[in-house]
Amino acid sequence: MKAEILAALRDAQGYVSGQELCERLGVSRTAVWKGIQKLRAEGYQIKAVSNKGYLLVESPDLLNGEELKSRCKTVWAGREVVYFDVTDSTNIQAKRLAEEGWPHGTLVVAGRQKAGRGRRGRAWESPENTGIFMTLLLRPELLPKQASMLTIVAAMAVAKAVRESCGLAAGIKWPNDIVLNGRKICGILTEMNTEIDTINYVVIGIGINVSNKHFAEDAAAIATSIALEGGKNISRAALIWEVWRQFEAYYDSFCASGNLSGIRQEYNACLVNRNRQVRVLDPKEPFTGIARGIADHGELMVETDQGIEPVSSGEVSVRGLYGYV
């Protein structure tokens, strides 16, 4: 019931009477009062005034099932939420749920991960109460060769959500690292289960550094957080829903065309590599060129002395000529 009380308080333009809450939730005034007291004990500042009702004054930066459900304003992304205080990896849990038949749009969120991973099996730091660790389960009607583009769709959604919610000029380092001032705040890992020409499911894992103040030695040179970059104070739950609200719009555009033509121009405007020299770390033959933006299917178009070279992600990595960006 706490989630329903929070949702009602957040939806209101001012005070909500106890009677209105009773009628909306189908419970007694005593049950409403007990719910309010539990929320206050968790850190929610709720003002009570006779003949006016209840007013939500301030919310703590909590992540739990009730907080997430109370903020949900999406159409389909996250309509089913599974929350873990601690888990191995939200991608692992999302794949388990997929195998159990959970629906398209199921969202897995964790307060902390013990085995978070990035691309190529790299560890992802997941300290408690500092970041966002989440995975969305999709069952798209796409061909397997189209699934890799979903990573770029997700990157665009995160970048825009950070820009609009936190007031920071988030950029994208191709294909899916979200950066602030040349340092990484977010990684995205997309995995899928397929047959020859059918996608059974896709999971998109997103990790965002929100309030981190310190990083392990191997990450300190390239990592930062929203807090370190001076972003607005924002609850992690609010940012989670802003990401998926943006994702729904970009996903619809992607599914309508089957490619990235509808978001390519906006993505390129956020691309920090664009018109800069990059080093393409192709295991077969590394080369240097100037990044010119992405094509309709997500390849990075790199201009070399021999012409334009399209670069697909896969095992290829792109770095700035003198550093990470």
ZATOR-753051 format. One record per residue: residue in one letter; x negated, y negated, z negated of N, C-alpha, C in turn. Coordinates in steps of 0.05 Angstrom, whole numbers, plus 5000, padded with zeros to 4 digits. Example, Ala and Ser with C-alpha at 12.3 -4.5 7.8 and 13.67 -1.06 7.14 Angstrom:
a473651144844475450904844473650664844s474350454858472750214857474249994843
END
This chain:
m498450245000500050005000498349755000k495849774990494149534989493649415017a493349585037492949485064495449335074e497849425067500249295076500549025062i499849015036499948755021497948555034l495548645039493548465051494448365078a495548545094496448465121498648255119a500548295100502748095096501647825087l499747825069498547575059497047435081r495647585098494047465119495847365141d498147495146499947405167501447145159a501647095134503146865124501746605129q503246395133502146125137501745995109g502846115089502546005062503246215042y504746155022505446345001507446555012v507346795001509247005007510647074981s513247064980514647124956514447424949g514647474923514647754914516947904926q519347774929521647904940521147984970e519947804984519347855012517448095015l515448114998513648344998515148594991c516948584972518548824964520148924988e521448735002523148815024521448915048r519148785052517448875075516249145070l515549205045514149455039516049675029g518449595021520349785011519649894984v518549724967517749804940518749604920s518349654894519349484873517349254868r518349054853516548824846514248924828t514749124812512649234795510449354812a511249504833509349624851507649414865v508949194874507548984887505548854867w506448804843504648684823502148864818k502649124816500349304811498449304835g499549284859497849274883496249014883i497448794875496048534874493748554853q494348674831492248704810489948874819k490449084833488349254844486549094864l487848934881486348774900484648564886r485748444865484148254850481748384837a482048624827479848774815477648834835e478348844861476348904882475048644892g475948414882474648164889476247974906y478748054913480447874929481547654910q481347404919482447184903485247134913i487147204896490047174903491347004882k492446784891493746594873496746664871a497746654846500546704841501946464829v504046364841505446134831508446194829s509646134806512446194802514146054823n516146194833518046084853516746034880k514246104884512946084910511846354919g510646504901509646764909506646784908y505546924927502646994927501246864951l498846784947497146654968494446784967l493546884990490746994992488846754996v487146704976485346474977482746554990e481646784983479046864993478747164992s477447275012476947565013473947625010p473247824995470447904994469648055020d467048085024466048225048466048525041l468448635041468748925036469149075061l468249325061468949515082470149755069n472649805075474050045066476450075084g477850295080480150355098482350145096e482950055072485049855069484349585082e481849495077481049245089481049255119l480149475131480149495160482949505171k484749665159487449685169489049425166s488349275146489849025141489148805162r486948835175485948635195486448715224c487448955228487649055256489748895272k488848775294490548625312490248715341t488948945345488449035372490849185383v490849235409493049375422492749675419w490349785424489950075422487250145409a485249975411482650045400482750035369g482250255356482250265327485050295314r487050365330489650415317489550655298e487650835303487051045284484250975273v483950945247481350875235480651095215v478151185217477051375198474651245185y474751205159472551065145471051255126f468451225126466651365107465051175091d464951205065462951045050460151105059v459551365062456951455072457351695091t455951695113456051925131453351955144d453052175159450552205174450352005196s452352005214452351825237455251795246t456151555252458851525262459251655289n457051665305457351805331457752105327i456352215308456752505302459552555293q460652385275463352415265465352375287a464952185304466852125326466952365345k464652485351464652725368466052955355r465752985329467253195315470253145317l471152905313473952835315474952885343a473252815363474052865391474553155396e472853325386473153615389475653715375e476553575354478953645340481453535352g481153375374483453285388484453005381w482852845366483752575358484052405384p485752205383486552065408484551855416h484951775441483551545453483951305435g481751165429481850925413481350965384t480851215375480151265347477551135340l477550995317475150845309474050965283v471451025283470051125260468150905249v468450845224466750635211465550755186a463050675181461650765156460450525142g460450545115459050345099456050385101r455150635104452250685107451950945123q449850955139449151205154446551315143k446351575141443851695133442251795157a443451805180442051905204442851755229g442951485227443651325250441551345271r442451335296440551365319440951145339g438851075353438950895376438351055401r437650905423436951045448434451205444r434251425459431951605459431351715431g433451745415433151875389431851705368r431451445373430151275353432051235329a430851215305432451175281433550885281w435950855269437050585266437550545236e436350325226436650265198439550215191s440450345169443250315162443550265132p442350055121442550005092445349925084e446150005060448849955050449449655047n451949585054453049315049451549095065t450249165087448848965103449748955132g450649175142451249185171453849305178i454249325204456649455216455649705230f456849935223456150195235458850315244m459250335270461950425279461750555306t463750725312463850865338466750885347l467150825372469850845384469951095402l472051245399472551485415474351405439l473451465463474951415487475451665503r477751675515478351895534479151775561p477251655575477851505599478251675623e479951575641480451715667478351605687l475851695683473651595700472051835708l470351795728468451995736465951975718p464652195713462252185695460251975703k459851935730457851745739458651455731q461151405724462051135716461651085686a461151295671461251265642458951085631s456651085645454450925635455050625635m456950545652457650265653459150175628l460250365613461750295588459850165568t457250235569455350115551455149815556i455149735581455049455588457649315580v459949445583462449335575462349275545a461249465529461049435500459149205493a456949195507454948975502456248705506m457848675527459148415533461048355510a462548555500464448505479463048415453v460848545446459448475422458348185424a457048125447455847865450457947645448k460347685460462447485458463547465430a463847695417464947685390463147535371v460447575374458547435357458547135363r458747075388458846785396461246645384e463646775386466046645378466446655348s465646875335466146905306463946785289c461546785298459246705282457946445290g458846345313457746085323454846105331l453946335341451246385349451146455379a449046355393448746405422447546685427a449146885422448247155427447747205456g445447335462444847405490444647715492i444147805516443948095521441248145535k439848335524437448435537438248695550w438048695577439048925592437949195582p439749395580442549375587444449305564n443649365539445649355518444649255490d442249135489441349025464442448745461i443648685438444548405433442448265417v441648025427439347885415440147595407l438747505386438947225378436047115375n435546905389432846785388430646985394g431147165413429247355422428847595405r430647635385430447865368433048025367k432948275362435248455365436948455340i439648425344441448445322443348685325c443348805349445349015354444249215374g444749465369444149675388446749835394i446949945418449350095427448450355438l449650575429449050845439451550975449t451651025475453951155488453251445494e455051625486454651915491457352025502m457152225519459552335530459452635532n461852755534462253035538463753065565t462553205584463653225610463753505621e465353535642465153775659464153675686i464453825707463153755733464053475742d466653425743467653175753469653045734t469553125709471553035689470152945663i471052725652470152645626472052755605n471152905586472852995564473152775543y470852645537470952415519468352275520v468452015512466051845509466151725481v463851715468463651565443461651335446i462451105437460750865438460050775410g457550815402456650745376455350465376i456150305356455150035354454049975326g451649885324450549805299449749515300i450749345281450149065281448948985255n446648845256445448735232446848485224v448248485201449848255193448448095171s447948215148446848065126444048155118n442748325135440148425128438148185124k436448215104434348015099431548125104h431348385104428748515108429048755126f426848825141426849055158424349215154a424449475161422149645160419949535178e417449605172415149495186415349535216d416249765225416249815253418449665268a420449555253422549405266422349105261a420749025242420748745234419948555256a418348645275417448465296419648395317i421648575319423648525340426448495328a426948545303429648555291430248295276t432748225276433748005260436648065253s438047885239440747925232442347665235i444947685234446647445236446047255214a445647365189445047185166442347045170l440347185179437647065182437746845203e439446875223439646675244441546445238g442646445214444246225205447146225215g448146465220450946485229452946425207k455346365215457446315196457946555178n458646505153459446725136462046845146i461947105152464247235163464347525152s466647615146466847895136466248085159r465048305151464348515171466848625183a469048655167471548765178472648575200a472548315195473548125215471948145241l469248165238467548185262468148445277i468548665262469248915275471648885293w473748765284476148745300475848545322e474148345319473648155341472148305363v470348475356468948635377470848795393w472648935379474449115394476748965409r477448725399479348555413478048465440q475548385439474148315464473748555482f473148785470472649025485475149105501e477449085489479949165503480249005530a479648745528479948585552477948665574y475348695566473348775585473749055596y474749235578475249505586477549515607d479549355603481749345623480749255650s479049055650477848955675476249165688f474649305673472949525683474649745695c476749835681478350055691479949975716a480649725718482249635741480549655767s477949595765476249595789474549845791g474149975769472350215769469450135769n468849875766466049785764465949525748l463649395749463249165732463648895746s464848905770465148665786466648445771g468548515754470148325740468748185717i466648305707465148185685462248125691r461348185715458548165722457547875719q459047685729458147405727457847315698e459747385681459547315653457247455639y456847715646454647865634451947735642n451747675668449147555677448547285664a450747135657450346885643449146925615c449747165603448747225577446047375577l445047445601442747615604440147465599v438847525577436447375570434047435588n434147665602432047745621432247595647r434547485653435147385680433147165688n432147195713430247005725427646985709r427047205694424447215679422947455688q420347445685418647675692419047895672v419348135682419748365665417848595674r417348775655415849015660417749245659v418049385681419849625682418249865675l418849985652417250205642418350475652d418250505678419050745692416950965687p417651195676415651395670414151495695k415451465719414151545743412151345753e412951095753411150885763412150605752p410950515730411750255719411150035739f412749815739412249595757413249335744t412349115756413048845746414648695767g416548535758418148375777419748165762i421548035776423247835764426147935763a427347945739430048045736432047835748r433847925765435647745778438547785770g439047965750441848015742442648295749i445148365742446048645748447748655773a447948885784449748945807452349045796d454249105813456949175805457049435789h455049605791455049855777452949855754g452049615747450349585723447449605726e446449665751443549665755442449385752l440049375741438549115739437149075765m437548855778436348795804433748645798v431448785804428848675799427448605825e426648355828425348265852422348305850t421248445869418348495871417348395897d414748415902413548335927414648495950q415748735944416748905965419748865970g421048695954423948655957425348705930i428048735932429648785908429649085902e428949135877428949415867431149455846p433249615852435349665832434249865811v434649795786433749955763436050055747s436350315746438450435729437250495701s439050505681437950535654436750805650g438251005642437151275638434651275621e432451365632429951375617428251135621v429250945636427750705642428150495621s426050355613426250135594425049885607v426249655599425349405610424449225587r422049105589420948925569420148665582g420048455566418848215576415948255581l414748095597411948135605410148115581y410847955562409047905539410347985512g412548145513413748215488416448355493y418048375471420548515472422548395492v422848135493424648005512423047885535
END
